[in-house]
Amino acid sequence: MDKLLNKLILIAGAWQTNEDPVIAQNFSILFEELKQITGLSHAAAEQLLCTHISGEVAA
């Protein structure tokens, strides 16, 4: 799951610098995969991603 979270972070970063709709679509697909794998709601999956980002920044 960490690999998936890391991919989401990388894609989100790429989308911030280049608002390409394909990048946004890839993020959406991986985010849905995260929700399916974890069984989390949308809001809970967002929180998990934010927590993971915070951990990456702190490390």
N, C-alpha and C positions, 0 to 999 in steps of 0.2 A: 504494500500500500504506500510505503514511503516513495517508491519510484513513481507511482502515479501522482502523488502530491507534488513531487519535484517537477514532473512534466507540466503539471498545471501551473506552477509558479513560473516556469520558463516561458510557457506560452502566454501567460498574462503579461509578463514583462515585454515580450516581443510585440504583443498587441498594443501596448502603451506607446511604443515607438513607431509602429506602423499599423494603423487601424484597418488592416486588410480583413475583409469579411471571411476569408478562408481561415485565418487565424482564429477569429471569433467562433467560427463553426467548430474548429478542432477543439477549442476550449470547452464549448458546450457539450461535445461528445464525451470528452474525458470527464467532465464534471458529472454527467449523467452516469458514467461508469462508476465513478466514486460513490455516488448515491446508491447504486445497485449493490456494489461490493459491501458497503458498510450498512446498508439498510436505513440510512439516515434521511431525515427530511431535508428539504432544500436549505433551510436556515441552519440546521445542525451541520450539514456538510460545509456550508460557508464558514461556520465557526471553526470547524476542524481545519479547514484550509488556512484561515487566519492564524490559528494557534500554531500550525506548522510553519507558517511564514515567520511568526514571531520567534520561534525556536531557531530558525535558520539565521535570523538577524543577530540573535543573542550569541550564537555559537562562533 
